[in-house]
Amino acid sequence: MPQPAALPLLFTNAAGQLHEDPAGFLRATWGSAPRPSAAVQELFERMLLVLQHRQWARILVNQSQMRAFTPEEQRWVAHDWLPRAVVAGYRYGAVVVSPVAMVRLATSFITTSVMGLPLTYRSFDDEAEAESWLEQQPG
């Protein structure tokens, strides 16, 4: 499993980093620092642009160090960003979850809001397991 630091960096801001994985998917690694909501939206918008540009369907999302999404961020991701990402081809999300219960709950709101969308999420405690599952999904 390549470490994100060794992979091509596509974008970074106060919310996190995006890396290109040679297996043909996007790696999104959320940071632990406080971040403005604008940085969260900017990171998601960059994810969308990468999915469109690369014609990828898969994202490995590492939230192990992430702070919880605010209720407003949750609603925006679930009701605005996700539908647009699916139109762009997003189909599979492997989420390395945080050990913090509030972060897990905030993420759960988003991942359970995909009903009716052709999108599959799986949660993992281990990044290697998340990567293995994601690599088995159509790209």
Summary of the structure (lengths in Angstrom):
residues: 139
radius of gyration: 13.4
end to end distance: 17.7
largest distance: 36.6
contacts: 427
relative contact order: 0.17
helix: 44%
strand: 22%
